[in-house]
Amino acid sequence: MPAVTVENPLTLPRVTAAADAVARPVLAVSTAPGGFEGEGFPVRRAFAGINYQHLDPFIMMDQMGEVEYAPGEPKGTPWHPHRGFETVTYLIDGTFIHQDSNGGGGTIRNGDTQWMTAGSGLLHIEAPPESLVMSGGLFHGLQLWVNLPAADKMMDPRYQDIRGGQVQLLTSHDGGALLRVIAGSLDGHEGPGVTHTPITMIHATVRPGAEVTLPWREDFNGLAYVLAGRGAAGPDRRPVHMGQTAVFGAGSSLTVRADESQDSNTPDLEVVLLGGRPIREPMAHYGPFVMNSHAELKRAFEDFQSGRLGTVPADAA
């Protein structure tokens, strides 16, 4: 970890918060519980226990792995429906194949991202390729759910295939952090992901002892999830470590810092930074459907059962 990197970050554009930026305090630090998803692959529920007012427009995020599979062990998800939101699958290590009933699909590996807008609804499947099932190997990634406003919930589905080489690479003022902008904008630099709900998604690698302070939109919330390593968040340097989420309060800059000493198998602090403009609409969420009312949830289940969300393609493996 990670797959997308550069030999010398100082060759990249540098990002620095304004001198008069207001530092965002850390309101809370939450530890993700473990669980299992799909056919049984291990996950950490990154947002479990966090009040939705601090998450909006994000719904949930799972850290998938990090796990070293033996031959025959790699697992995925069976065909299942979605409606009313977007799923973002960011793969750090390994290979995953996506296919959906709307014709979208592809293979992601080592730094790639798949961005699926479910909108009015579809069926999809995510699974490791047969070669990985046979050989086993390392698997590690994230899946993030982003809500859609009521006006866009029934839009046509869309699929984006974002290669790791397309992400916007930046660095901090002293080169101590490598910033991968997957979606949204950071200090005027745009990531490749096209979003309906305005968000920013960044994977940052922060070297031991380094600190990075980024300009952050005041109309966005702020979250930092630690994929690996140990560090601190906010001006008060609240300790955070792997599997924890820091929830930031209001302000115009966001700070994370890596501890001087890291584990031998985790040389740097690896953290995902998220921000989005809250939708502030009623949310009715059950299983694979995220709508605005219980009546809309009921309709989603009825549409799924009647086949109106799509059918499994005849050539599906």
Secondary structure by P-SEA (a helix, b strand, c coil): ccccccccccccbbbbccccbbbbcccbbbbbbbbccccbbbbbcccccccccccccccccccccccccccccbbbbcccccccbbbbbbbcbbbbbbbcccccccccccbbbbbbcccccccccccccaaaaabbbbbbbbbbbbbbccccccccbbbbbbcccccbbbbcccccbbbbbcccccccccccccccccbbbbbbbbcccbbbbbbbbccbbbbbbbcccccccccccccccccbbbbbccccbbbbbbcccccccccbbbbbbbbbcccccbbbbccccccccaaaaaaaaaaaaaccccccccccc
